Amino acid sequence: MARVTAISAQLTRYGAVMAELDDLRSRIDQLDSALIAIVAERLAICREVAAVKEGSDTPVIQPARVRDVVVTRRQDAIEAGIDPDFAEQLFRVLLTETHRIEVAGHRPDAAPEKPATTGEVRSGLDTVATRVDHVVIAVNDFEAAKAALRERFGFHEVAMAGASRPGICTLAAGGVTLVVVGAQASPSVAAYLEAHGQGVQHVAVEVLNAGFARACLADSGTPLLTEVLVDGDGHEQFFAVSEPAAGIQLGFISRTGHRVGVGADNVLALFDAMQAPTC
């Protein structure tokens, strides 16, 4: 009888939890609808801005305005208790769409219609993949590569998560992040360069949950190189085996800690894993 009572109490608690979750999710749905409406209004105003620019021969791209939007929205985010790097990502996407709309407005053809869903069954990775997080480039001359990206392309160096290490750095420009690695970073990097030469070593895809993404790929028979690797900064990452047919090696990263830069330890873990047997 006591066991039946305990099970009944558990079911009651479960029902209460689910009811609370349903209420919270309903509020999120309402806020998302409001957010879409605000974005639609913002883009509509941007179309009006485009018409004014066209009538006055004002250039479409206004660098000073872009910088002002990024800086002020970062400050607004700080004051609202939101991570400013996250807010900057959102507004860079909005700015990109704004520019596209202004330019596309001159096209003679109508915009294509896009359904909410294609109706096709998609992969588990399609459910959780969000964006390219960073690209790792192995180079023969670390200092020369870093200087070229900074001086010729305008990238700037940003701090890496964890302790600094020689021969590895993160360079960013806007929302694009590159990780440059030289032979001095570790013996595994030196071995990689000796075997493969310099170039893109892997592309890291950000996913909502690394464990789920790995399980989906494993279930589909994708050859995987590592288990999920977790560092002290909250990066959860795993790597697939290099795919010769696609000409690429992919890593998958989920950020479950504080929002920090790419971790040197995580990047170098792949070079180390490539010296070990495939899991």
C-alpha positions, 0 to 999 in steps of 0.5 A: 500500500505504501508503494502505491501511495508513493507512486501516486505522489510521484505521478501527482508531482510529475503532473504538477511539473508538466503543467508548470512547464506547459504554462512557461512554454506558452509564455515563451511562445507568446514572447516569440510571436511578439519578437517576430512582430517587432523584427517585422516592424524593424525590417519594414522601417529599414525598407523605408530607410532604403527608399530615403537613401535611394532618393538622396543617393546615400550609400547603402552601407554606412559603416559608422552607423553599423559600429554605433548599432553594435556598440550601443546594443552591447551597452543596452544588453549589459544594462539588461543583464544579457551577455553583450557578445550574444546581443552582438551576434543577434544584431549582426544577423539583423544588420546583415538581413537589413543590408540584404533587403536594401540591395534585394529591393532593386531586383526585378524578380519577386522574392520566393515563397518559403514554407514553415517546414519542408515536410521532409524528415531531417537528421538529428543534427539538423535539429541541434546545429546552430552555426559555424562556431570557429575554423581551426587553421594549422600553419607552418609559420605561426607569426607570419600567418597571424600577422597576415590575417591581422594586417591584410584582412583586418582580423584582431586577436581576442583572448582564448579561454584558459591559460595562454599557450604559445603557438595558438591564438584566436582571431576575430572580425565581426562575427567570424572566428578563426583559430590559428595553430602552429607547430610550437603549440604541441607535438601533435600539431607538429606531427599533423603539419608534417603529415598533412601540411598547412590549411584548414584543420577542422570546422567547429559546428555549434550545437545545442547539446553535444551529447545528443548530437554525438548520439545522433551521428553515432546512430547513423553510423558516422565514424567518430574520433572522440567521446565528448570532451569537457573543459573547465570553461564549459565547452563540450566538444567532440570530433568526427573522423576526417571525411575524405569524400567531403574533404573536411573534418568536423568538430561539434561544440556546445557551450554550457558554461559562461560565454568565453572564447574558444579554449586552447585545450579543446582545439589541441585535443583534436590534434592529440586525438588524431594520434590515437586509435579511432573510437 
